[in-house]
Amino acid sequence: MQSKGLIVLVLFVSLSACEKSMNISDEALSGHMEACLTNDNLSPGMAVACGNYQKECQRRGKATGNYFC
């Protein structure tokens, strides 16, 4: 069972290297970041997703100068 989780984690990490922008609103992105920051017990998949949300926040901040998350 753990091997399936590891495979999913490896796939998420490898796909996160693609670095393309997310197609979600700023409000939704901010909400996801808040959920990531308030959760002390993230699953491996959620930890990867939170890392991607953080990268997207930084990308949007650099592009617009508006660091909202």
VEXNU-936881 format. One line per 2 residues: number of its first residue (from 1); for each residue z, x, y of N, C-alpha, C. Coordinates in steps of 0.2 Angstrom, whole numbers, plus 5000, padded with zeros to 4 digits. Layout:
<recs>
NUM> Z,X,Y,Z,X,Y,Z,X,Y  ...
</recs>
This chain:
<recs>
1> 5000,5004,4994,5000,5000,5000,5000,5004,5006  5004,5010,5006,5004,5014,5012,4997,5018,5013
3> 4993,5019,5008,4987,5022,5009,4982,5017,5013  4983,5011,5012,4978,5006,5016,4980,5007,5023
5> 4986,5007,5025,4989,5008,5032,4986,5015,5035  4986,5020,5031,4984,5026,5033,4976,5026,5034
7> 4973,5023,5030,4966,5022,5031,4964,5019,5037  4968,5013,5038,4966,5009,5045,4968,5014,5051
9> 4974,5017,5050,4975,5021,5056,4970,5027,5057  4968,5030,5052,4962,5035,5053,4956,5032,5056
11> 4954,5026,5054,4948,5023,5057,4949,5021,5064  4955,5019,5066,4957,5017,5073,4956,5024,5077
13> 4959,5029,5075,4959,5035,5078,4952,5038,5079  4948,5038,5074,4942,5040,5074,4937,5036,5079
15> 4938,5030,5079,4934,5025,5083,4937,5026,5090  4943,5027,5091,4945,5028,5098,4942,5034,5102
17> 4939,5038,5098,4936,5044,5101,4930,5042,5105  4927,5036,5103,4921,5034,5106,4921,5033,5114
19> 4927,5032,5116,4929,5031,5124,4924,5027,5128  4923,5021,5126,4920,5016,5130,4924,5011,5133
21> 4923,5008,5139,4927,5004,5142,4928,4998,5138  4934,4995,5139,4936,4988,5136,4934,4983,5140
23> 4932,4977,5137,4929,4972,5141,4935,4966,5141  4940,4968,5145,4946,4963,5146,4947,4964,5153
25> 4950,4958,5156,4952,4958,5163,4958,4963,5165  4959,4965,5171,4964,4969,5173,4971,4966,5171
27> 4971,4959,5172,4977,4955,5171,4979,4956,5163  4974,4955,5159,4976,4955,5152,4978,4962,5150
29> 4974,4967,5153,4976,4974,5151,4983,4976,5153  4985,4974,5159,4992,4975,5162,4997,4971,5157
31> 4995,4965,5155,5000,4962,5150,5000,4966,5143  4995,4968,5141,4995,4972,5135,5000,4979,5136
33> 4999,4982,5141,5003,4988,5143,5010,4986,5143  5012,4980,5146,5019,4978,5147,5022,4977,5140
35> 5018,4974,5136,5020,4973,5129,5021,4979,5125  5017,4984,5126,5017,4991,5123,5024,4994,5125
37> 5025,4994,5132,5031,4997,5135,5037,4994,5133  5038,4988,5131,5044,4984,5130,5045,4984,5123
39> 5041,4986,5118,5042,4986,5111,5044,4993,5109  5050,4993,5106,5053,4999,5103,5050,5001,5096
41> 5047,4996,5093,5046,4997,5086,5038,4995,5084  5034,5000,5087,5027,4999,5086,5024,5001,5079
43> 5020,4997,5076,5017,4998,5070,5012,5004,5071  5009,5008,5066,5005,5013,5068,4998,5010,5071
45> 4996,5005,5069,4990,5002,5072,4991,5000,5079  4997,4997,5081,4998,4995,5087,4999,5001,5092
47> 5002,5006,5089,5003,5012,5093,4996,5015,5095  4991,5015,5091,4985,5017,5093,4982,5012,5098
49> 4983,5006,5097,4980,5001,5102,4983,5002,5109  4990,5004,5109,4993,5005,5115,4991,5011,5119
51> 4989,5016,5115,4986,5022,5117,4979,5021,5120  4975,5017,5117,4969,5015,5120,4970,5011,5127
53> 4975,5006,5127,4976,5003,5133,4978,5008,5139  4982,5012,5137,4984,5017,5142,4978,5021,5145
55> 4974,5023,5140,4968,5027,5142,4963,5023,5147  4963,5016,5145,4959,5012,5149,4962,5011,5156
57> 4968,5010,5156,4972,5010,5163,4970,5016,5167  4971,5022,5164,4969,5028,5168,4962,5028,5170
59> 4957,5026,5165,4950,5026,5167,4949,5022,5173  4952,5016,5173,4950,5011,5178,4954,5013,5185
61> 4959,5017,5184,4963,5019,5190,4959,5025,5193  4956,5029,5189,4952,5035,5192,4946,5032,5195
63> 4943,5027,5192,4936,5024,5195,4937,5020,5201  4943,5017,5202,4944,5012,5208,4949,5014,5212
65> 4954,5019,5210,4959,5021,5214,4965,5016,5214  4964,5011,5210,4969,5006,5210,4973,5006,5203
67> 4979,5010,5203,4982,5011,5197,4987,5005,5196  4985,5000,5193,4989,4994,5192,4994,4994,5186
69> 4993,4998,5181,4997,4998,5175,5000,5005,5174
</recs>
